[in-house]
Amino acid sequence: MKDANSVAHLAMLHQAAFTTQRAWSESEFRDLLASEYCHAISVQHGFSLVRVIATEAELLTLAVQPLNQKKGLGRGLLEQTVALAVSLGAKKIFLEVAADNVPAIGLYTSSGFDVIGRRPRYYPRTNSTPIEALVMSRALS
C-alpha cells in the first residue's frame, strides 16, 4: 500500500479522479503543502486539500479514486475538511467546482453549500471548450 500522506499518492489520486482536465503534479502538491495554511486529509482512496487563512477556508480539491466513488468517502472527507476548517477558526468555506461535475455539485449542495457566483470558461478541458466554474460557499459554526 502506498503512503496515503505522500505527495506522489495525492498526485496519483488526483490524476485518476480528474480525467477531463490537467491533474496536479507532485511538485504542485509539495508546494501547496509547504504552506502553513494548507492542510491535507488523506486516506488510501481519496483526499481533500484545504487552505485556511484567518476566518476563511477554501476547499482547493477533493478527489476520490473512481473505483471507490459513490461509497460515502467523498462525503466523509468533506465533513472532516469542514471540521478541520472550523477547528482552525474558519467561519466560512468556499470552493469552485466545474459546472459539469454533477456528482460533486450534488455532494456540495446536500452539504449546505450554495452557488454564489460563476467563472465562465474557467476549467480547461482536454477534448472540448473550457467549462464554467460554480463558486460555492457555506457558513461554518
Order of alpha helices (4+ residues) and beta strands (2+ residues): alpha-alpha-beta-beta-beta-alpha-beta-alpha-beta-beta
